[in-house]
Amino acid sequence: MIDRADFVESGAVMAALLEVSAPKPGNVSPFARSRNTGFEHFIASSAVIAPVMRKIAKGEHSLGQGIFHAVNRSMSVQKGGNVHLGVILLFAPIASAAGTAESLDLASLRRETKNVVESAGYEDTVYVYNAIKHAEPAGVPKIVFDKSTLKRIIDERLTLKDWMSEGKGHNLIAGEYCSDYRLSFEVALPAILKNYEKSRNMFYSITQAFLTVLSENSDSLILGKFGEETAKDVSKRAGEALDSSDEFEMEKFDGYLREKDINPGTTADIIASALYLGILSGEIRF
């Protein structure tokens, strides 16, 4: 049987690569690029962030340290920019939980992930702040990168969950930290499993789950770059593509996003998180 820490590492690679390999409207895949970012950048990043998840699982990195090191490694091995900040932020608590949980069933993983997030102190917040600053994600308010934000984290000793709670209303990843990964556990993973049971096609199932999440939630990256009206319009179009049996609707939606340079990147991060949970728990086997 595979060692637990090895499984955490290999599961991270599998989840990250499965997510980016599935064709999703507006996102990078083997068949589509996004400006200066391509599939090869995600492959390189996936390879180097996974060993950090192993170290987190073994307790060799704290949560914040692991996130910081994973982002540094991701940014250092490829020139496509920030490809995995969201994935790293979501994977790290799961990896830590998998390292300490008695069992890897979904209930245990969710319980332990909640404990990991709630136990992260202000030192972890400082590491995460520096990781985010290094990645320079698009659509994030400039105040996040301001030194006054770091000073406030230290002065007020803001825990990671406290800091994330400030953005939970408009950022899906912050929302996951503050809701015990609701979208990952309750929306994305069930959608993947349901579609795979019917189709036996994992990439199709990932695409359908992506549309499901996007149709019900404003994507953080779109919200930050283009505003609420555009984010809601994209969610509406995702719902129409999801409900249609005509493949042309999917192509039309993808074309619209690429023409406008709109990338539902945070939604893709949620899908990766769900895949990681599904792989570790054994719910996803193919």
TORKOL-4160 file (C-alpha; in steps of 0.2 Angstrom, whole numbers, padded with zeros to 4 digits, m for minus):
286
<pt num="1" X="0000" Y="0000" Z="0000"/>
<pt num="2" X="0006" Y="0017" Z="m0004"/>
<pt num="3" X="0013" Y="0028" Z="0010"/>
<pt num="4" X="0001" Y="0041" Z="0016"/>
<pt num="5" X="0013" Y="0056" Z="0013"/>
<pt num="6" X="0017" Y="0049" Z="m0004"/>
<pt num="7" X="m0001" Y="0048" Z="m0008"/>
<pt num="8" X="m0004" Y="0066" Z="m0003"/>
<pt num="9" X="0010" Y="0071" Z="m0015"/>
<pt num="10" X="0005" Y="0060" Z="m0030"/>
<pt num="11" X="m0014" Y="0065" Z="m0027"/>
<pt num="12" X="m0009" Y="0083" Z="m0028"/>
<pt num="13" X="m0001" Y="0080" Z="m0045"/>
<pt num="14" X="m0015" Y="0070" Z="m0051"/>
<pt num="15" X="m0028" Y="0083" Z="m0046"/>
<pt num="16" X="m0019" Y="0098" Z="m0053"/>
<pt num="17" X="m0015" Y="0089" Z="m0070"/>
<pt num="18" X="m0033" Y="0082" Z="m0071"/>
<pt num="19" X="m0040" Y="0100" Z="m0069"/>
<pt num="20" X="m0030" Y="0108" Z="m0082"/>
<pt num="21" X="m0031" Y="0094" Z="m0094"/>
<pt num="22" X="m0050" Y="0095" Z="m0095"/>
<pt num="23" X="m0056" Y="0108" Z="m0108"/>
<pt num="24" X="m0065" Y="0122" Z="m0099"/>
<pt num="25" X="m0072" Y="0138" Z="m0106"/>
<pt num="26" X="m0060" Y="0152" Z="m0105"/>
<pt num="27" X="m0047" Y="0142" Z="m0096"/>
<pt num="28" X="m0030" Y="0135" Z="m0101"/>
<pt num="29" X="m0030" Y="0117" Z="m0107"/>
<pt num="30" X="m0019" Y="0106" Z="m0119"/>
<pt num="31" X="m0030" Y="0114" Z="m0133"/>
<pt num="32" X="m0030" Y="0132" Z="m0127"/>
<pt num="33" X="m0019" Y="0145" Z="m0121"/>
<pt num="34" X="m0022" Y="0161" Z="m0111"/>
<pt num="35" X="m0011" Y="0176" Z="m0117"/>
<pt num="36" X="0007" Y="0171" Z="m0111"/>
<pt num="37" X="0001" Y="0156" Z="m0101"/>
<pt num="38" X="0000" Y="0138" Z="m0108"/>
<pt num="39" X="m0003" Y="0120" Z="m0103"/>
<pt num="40" X="0016" Y="0118" Z="m0101"/>
<pt num="41" X="0017" Y="0131" Z="m0087"/>
<pt num="42" X="0004" Y="0121" Z="m0077"/>
<pt num="43" X="0013" Y="0105" Z="m0079"/>
<pt num="44" X="0029" Y="0112" Z="m0073"/>
<pt num="45" X="0021" Y="0120" Z="m0058"/>
<pt num="46" X="0011" Y="0104" Z="m0054"/>
<pt num="47" X="0027" Y="0094" Z="m0053"/>
<pt num="48" X="0035" Y="0106" Z="m0040"/>
<pt num="49" X="0021" Y="0110" Z="m0029"/>
<pt num="50" X="0016" Y="0092" Z="m0025"/>
<pt num="51" X="0032" Y="0088" Z="m0015"/>
<pt num="52" X="0028" Y="0103" Z="m0003"/>
<pt num="53" X="0011" Y="0095" Z="0000"/>
<pt num="54" X="0020" Y="0080" Z="0006"/>
<pt num="55" X="0030" Y="0090" Z="0018"/>
<pt num="56" X="0015" Y="0099" Z="0024"/>
<pt num="57" X="0007" Y="0082" Z="0027"/>
<pt num="58" X="0022" Y="0076" Z="0037"/>
<pt num="59" X="0022" Y="0091" Z="0048"/>
<pt num="60" X="0039" Y="0097" Z="0040"/>
<pt num="61" X="0031" Y="0114" Z="0035"/>
<pt num="62" X="0017" Y="0124" Z="0044"/>
<pt num="63" X="0002" Y="0128" Z="0034"/>
<pt num="64" X="0009" Y="0145" Z="0030"/>
<pt num="65" X="0026" Y="0140" Z="0027"/>
<pt num="66" X="0020" Y="0127" Z="0015"/>
<pt num="67" X="0010" Y="0139" Z="0005"/>
<pt num="68" X="0024" Y="0151" Z="0004"/>
<pt num="69" X="0037" Y="0138" Z="m0002"/>
<pt num="70" X="0025" Y="0131" Z="m0014"/>
<pt num="71" X="0021" Y="0148" Z="m0022"/>
<pt num="72" X="0040" Y="0151" Z="m0023"/>
<pt num="73" X="0043" Y="0135" Z="m0032"/>
<pt num="74" X="0029" Y="0137" Z="m0044"/>
<pt num="75" X="0034" Y="0154" Z="m0049"/>
<pt num="76" X="0053" Y="0149" Z="m0051"/>
<pt num="77" X="0051" Y="0135" Z="m0063"/>
<pt num="78" X="0040" Y="0143" Z="m0076"/>
<pt num="79" X="0037" Y="0160" Z="m0085"/>
<pt num="80" X="0018" Y="0159" Z="m0087"/>
<pt num="81" X="0015" Y="0169" Z="m0071"/>
<pt num="82" X="0003" Y="0165" Z="m0057"/>
<pt num="83" X="m0004" Y="0148" Z="m0062"/>
<pt num="84" X="m0007" Y="0139" Z="m0045"/>
<pt num="85" X="m0009" Y="0152" Z="m0031"/>
<pt num="86" X="m0027" Y="0147" Z="m0029"/>
<pt num="87" X="m0024" Y="0128" Z="m0030"/>
<pt num="88" X="m0010" Y="0130" Z="m0017"/>
<pt num="89" X="m0021" Y="0139" Z="m0005"/>
<pt num="90" X="m0034" Y="0126" Z="m0007"/>
<pt num="91" X="m0023" Y="0111" Z="m0007"/>
<pt num="92" X="m0012" Y="0115" Z="0008"/>
<pt num="93" X="m0025" Y="0113" Z="0022"/>
<pt num="94" X="m0031" Y="0097" Z="0013"/>
<pt num="95" X="m0013" Y="0090" Z="0013"/>
<pt num="96" X="m0011" Y="0095" Z="0031"/>
<pt num="97" X="m0028" Y="0087" Z="0036"/>
<pt num="98" X="m0023" Y="0071" Z="0026"/>
<pt num="99" X="m0007" Y="0069" Z="0036"/>
<pt num="100" X="m0016" Y="0069" Z="0053"/>
<pt num="101" X="m0033" Y="0062" Z="0049"/>
<pt num="102" X="m0037" Y="0044" Z="0056"/>
<pt num="103" X="m0045" Y="0040" Z="0040"/>
<pt num="104" X="m0046" Y="0048" Z="0023"/>
<pt num="105" X="m0065" Y="0047" Z="0021"/>
<pt num="106" X="m0073" Y="0063" Z="0016"/>
<pt num="107" X="m0081" Y="0066" Z="0033"/>
<pt num="108" X="m0064" Y="0064" Z="0041"/>
<pt num="109" X="m0055" Y="0075" Z="0028"/>
<pt num="110" X="m0068" Y="0089" Z="0030"/>
<pt num="111" X="m0067" Y="0089" Z="0049"/>
<pt num="112" X="m0048" Y="0089" Z="0049"/>
<pt num="113" X="m0047" Y="0102" Z="0036"/>
<pt num="114" X="m0058" Y="0113" Z="0046"/>
<pt num="115" X="m0047" Y="0110" Z="0061"/>
<pt num="116" X="m0031" Y="0115" Z="0051"/>
<pt num="117" X="m0039" Y="0131" Z="0045"/>
<pt num="118" X="m0045" Y="0136" Z="0062"/>
<pt num="119" X="m0028" Y="0132" Z="0070"/>
<pt num="120" X="m0018" Y="0143" Z="0059"/>
<pt num="121" X="m0011" Y="0157" Z="0068"/>
<pt num="122" X="m0005" Y="0175" Z="0063"/>
<pt num="123" X="0012" Y="0168" Z="0058"/>
<pt num="124" X="0004" Y="0158" Z="0045"/>
<pt num="125" X="m0006" Y="0173" Z="0039"/>
<pt num="126" X="0011" Y="0182" Z="0037"/>
<pt num="127" X="0017" Y="0168" Z="0026"/>
<pt num="128" X="0001" Y="0168" Z="0016"/>
<pt num="129" X="0002" Y="0187" Z="0014"/>
<pt num="130" X="0019" Y="0186" Z="0007"/>
<pt num="131" X="0015" Y="0171" Z="m0005"/>
<pt num="132" X="0000" Y="0181" Z="m0012"/>
<pt num="133" X="0011" Y="0196" Z="m0014"/>
<pt num="134" X="0024" Y="0186" Z="m0023"/>
<pt num="135" X="0011" Y="0178" Z="m0035"/>
<pt num="136" X="0003" Y="0195" Z="m0039"/>
<pt num="137" X="m0014" Y="0188" Z="m0044"/>
<pt num="138" X="m0025" Y="0198" Z="m0055"/>
<pt num="139" X="m0041" Y="0205" Z="m0049"/>
<pt num="140" X="m0035" Y="0206" Z="m0030"/>
<pt num="141" X="m0037" Y="0224" Z="m0023"/>
<pt num="142" X="m0021" Y="0233" Z="m0022"/>
<pt num="143" X="m0023" Y="0236" Z="m0003"/>
<pt num="144" X="m0019" Y="0217" Z="m0001"/>
<pt num="145" X="m0002" Y="0221" Z="m0007"/>
<pt num="146" X="0001" Y="0236" Z="0004"/>
<pt num="147" X="0013" Y="0236" Z="0018"/>
<pt num="148" X="m0001" Y="0243" Z="0029"/>
<pt num="149" X="m0010" Y="0226" Z="0027"/>
<pt num="150" X="0005" Y="0216" Z="0033"/>
<pt num="151" X="0007" Y="0228" Z="0048"/>
<pt num="152" X="m0011" Y="0226" Z="0053"/>
<pt num="153" X="m0009" Y="0207" Z="0052"/>
<pt num="154" X="0005" Y="0208" Z="0064"/>
<pt num="155" X="m0001" Y="0221" Z="0076"/>
<pt num="156" X="m0018" Y="0213" Z="0077"/>
<pt num="157" X="m0011" Y="0195" Z="0076"/>
<pt num="158" X="m0024" Y="0191" Z="0063"/>
<pt num="159" X="m0027" Y="0172" Z="0062"/>
<pt num="160" X="m0028" Y="0165" Z="0044"/>
<pt num="161" X="m0046" Y="0162" Z="0046"/>
<pt num="162" X="m0049" Y="0180" Z="0053"/>
<pt num="163" X="m0040" Y="0187" Z="0038"/>
<pt num="164" X="m0049" Y="0176" Z="0025"/>
<pt num="165" X="m0066" Y="0181" Z="0033"/>
<pt num="166" X="m0063" Y="0198" Z="0027"/>
<pt num="167" X="m0064" Y="0192" Z="0009"/>
<pt num="168" X="m0077" Y="0178" Z="0010"/>
<pt num="169" X="m0091" Y="0188" Z="0002"/>
<pt num="170" X="m0082" Y="0191" Z="m0014"/>
<pt num="171" X="m0068" Y="0178" Z="m0015"/>
<pt num="172" X="m0072" Y="0160" Z="m0017"/>
<pt num="173" X="m0056" Y="0153" Z="m0009"/>
<pt num="174" X="m0058" Y="0164" Z="0006"/>
<pt num="175" X="m0076" Y="0158" Z="0006"/>
<pt num="176" X="m0069" Y="0140" Z="0006"/>
<pt num="177" X="m0058" Y="0143" Z="0021"/>
<pt num="178" X="m0073" Y="0150" Z="0031"/>
<pt num="179" X="m0086" Y="0137" Z="0026"/>
<pt num="180" X="m0077" Y="0121" Z="0028"/>
<pt num="181" X="m0074" Y="0120" Z="0010"/>
<pt num="182" X="m0093" Y="0120" Z="0006"/>
<pt num="183" X="m0091" Y="0122" Z="m0013"/>
<pt num="184" X="m0078" Y="0108" Z="m0014"/>
<pt num="185" X="m0087" Y="0096" Z="m0004"/>
<pt num="186" X="m0105" Y="0100" Z="m0008"/>
<pt num="187" X="m0106" Y="0106" Z="m0025"/>
<pt num="188" X="m0090" Y="0102" Z="m0036"/>
<pt num="189" X="m0086" Y="0085" Z="m0030"/>
<pt num="190" X="m0104" Y="0078" Z="m0031"/>
<pt num="191" X="m0105" Y="0086" Z="m0048"/>
<pt num="192" X="m0089" Y="0077" Z="m0054"/>
<pt num="193" X="m0095" Y="0060" Z="m0047"/>
<pt num="194" X="m0113" Y="0062" Z="m0054"/>
<pt num="195" X="m0107" Y="0066" Z="m0071"/>
<pt num="196" X="m0093" Y="0052" Z="m0071"/>
<pt num="197" X="m0106" Y="0039" Z="m0065"/>
<pt num="198" X="m0116" Y="0043" Z="m0081"/>
<pt num="199" X="m0103" Y="0046" Z="m0094"/>
<pt num="200" X="m0087" Y="0037" Z="m0088"/>
<pt num="201" X="m0077" Y="0051" Z="m0095"/>
<pt num="202" X="m0067" Y="0061" Z="m0082"/>
<pt num="203" X="m0063" Y="0076" Z="m0093"/>
<pt num="204" X="m0082" Y="0078" Z="m0097"/>
<pt num="205" X="m0086" Y="0076" Z="m0079"/>
<pt num="206" X="m0074" Y="0090" Z="m0074"/>
<pt num="207" X="m0080" Y="0102" Z="m0087"/>
<pt num="208" X="m0098" Y="0099" Z="m0082"/>
<pt num="209" X="m0093" Y="0102" Z="m0063"/>
<pt num="210" X="m0084" Y="0118" Z="m0068"/>
<pt num="211" X="m0100" Y="0124" Z="m0077"/>
<pt num="212" X="m0111" Y="0119" Z="m0062"/>
<pt num="213" X="m0100" Y="0129" Z="m0050"/>
<pt num="214" X="m0098" Y="0144" Z="m0061"/>
<pt num="215" X="m0117" Y="0145" Z="m0065"/>
<pt num="216" X="m0120" Y="0146" Z="m0046"/>
<pt num="217" X="m0106" Y="0158" Z="m0041"/>
<pt num="218" X="m0098" Y="0173" Z="m0047"/>
<pt num="219" X="m0080" Y="0169" Z="m0051"/>
<pt num="220" X="m0068" Y="0179" Z="m0040"/>
<pt num="221" X="m0055" Y="0183" Z="m0054"/>
<pt num="222" X="m0069" Y="0189" Z="m0065"/>
<pt num="223" X="m0077" Y="0199" Z="m0051"/>
<pt num="224" X="m0060" Y="0208" Z="m0047"/>
<pt num="225" X="m0055" Y="0212" Z="m0065"/>
<pt num="226" X="m0072" Y="0216" Z="m0073"/>
<pt num="227" X="m0085" Y="0219" Z="m0059"/>
<pt num="228" X="m0101" Y="0212" Z="m0053"/>
<pt num="229" X="m0111" Y="0214" Z="m0069"/>
<pt num="230" X="m0099" Y="0204" Z="m0080"/>
<pt num="231" X="m0097" Y="0191" Z="m0066"/>
<pt num="232" X="m0116" Y="0188" Z="m0065"/>
<pt num="233" X="m0117" Y="0188" Z="m0084"/>
<pt num="234" X="m0104" Y="0175" Z="m0086"/>
<pt num="235" X="m0113" Y="0164" Z="m0073"/>
<pt num="236" X="m0129" Y="0166" Z="m0083"/>
<pt num="237" X="m0120" Y="0160" Z="m0099"/>
<pt num="238" X="m0112" Y="0146" Z="m0089"/>
<pt num="239" X="m0129" Y="0140" Z="m0084"/>
<pt num="240" X="m0136" Y="0141" Z="m0102"/>
<pt num="241" X="m0121" Y="0131" Z="m0108"/>
<pt num="242" X="m0124" Y="0118" Z="m0094"/>
<pt num="243" X="m0142" Y="0116" Z="m0098"/>
<pt num="244" X="m0140" Y="0115" Z="m0117"/>
<pt num="245" X="m0137" Y="0098" Z="m0126"/>
<pt num="246" X="m0130" Y="0107" Z="m0140"/>
<pt num="247" X="m0111" Y="0107" Z="m0140"/>
<pt num="248" X="m0111" Y="0123" Z="m0150"/>
<pt num="249" X="m0117" Y="0132" Z="m0134"/>
<pt num="250" X="m0101" Y="0127" Z="m0125"/>
<pt num="251" X="m0090" Y="0133" Z="m0140"/>
<pt num="252" X="m0100" Y="0149" Z="m0141"/>
<pt num="253" X="m0097" Y="0152" Z="m0122"/>
<pt num="254" X="m0079" Y="0148" Z="m0123"/>
<pt num="255" X="m0077" Y="0160" Z="m0138"/>
<pt num="256" X="m0086" Y="0174" Z="m0129"/>
<pt num="257" X="m0074" Y="0172" Z="m0114"/>
<pt num="258" X="m0058" Y="0171" Z="m0125"/>
<pt num="259" X="m0064" Y="0186" Z="m0135"/>
<pt num="260" X="m0066" Y="0197" Z="m0120"/>
<pt num="261" X="m0051" Y="0189" Z="m0111"/>
<pt num="262" X="m0061" Y="0183" Z="m0097"/>
<pt num="263" X="m0054" Y="0168" Z="m0087"/>
<pt num="264" X="m0065" Y="0160" Z="m0073"/>
<pt num="265" X="m0049" Y="0155" Z="m0065"/>
<pt num="266" X="m0055" Y="0154" Z="m0047"/>
<pt num="267" X="m0069" Y="0142" Z="m0052"/>
<pt num="268" X="m0055" Y="0130" Z="m0059"/>
<pt num="269" X="m0046" Y="0131" Z="m0042"/>
<pt num="270" X="m0062" Y="0125" Z="m0034"/>
<pt num="271" X="m0063" Y="0110" Z="m0046"/>
<pt num="272" X="m0045" Y="0106" Z="m0042"/>
<pt num="273" X="m0049" Y="0106" Z="m0024"/>
<pt num="274" X="m0063" Y="0094" Z="m0026"/>
<pt num="275" X="m0053" Y="0082" Z="m0037"/>
<pt num="276" X="m0039" Y="0082" Z="m0023"/>
<pt num="277" X="m0053" Y="0078" Z="m0010"/>
<pt num="278" X="m0060" Y="0064" Z="m0022"/>
<pt num="279" X="m0043" Y="0056" Z="m0025"/>
<pt num="280" X="m0037" Y="0056" Z="m0007"/>
<pt num="281" X="m0054" Y="0049" Z="m0001"/>
<pt num="282" X="m0055" Y="0036" Z="m0014"/>
<pt num="283" X="m0071" Y="0043" Z="m0021"/>
<pt num="284" X="m0063" Y="0046" Z="m0037"/>
<pt num="285" X="m0056" Y="0030" Z="m0046"/>
<pt num="286" X="m0055" Y="0028" Z="m0064"/>
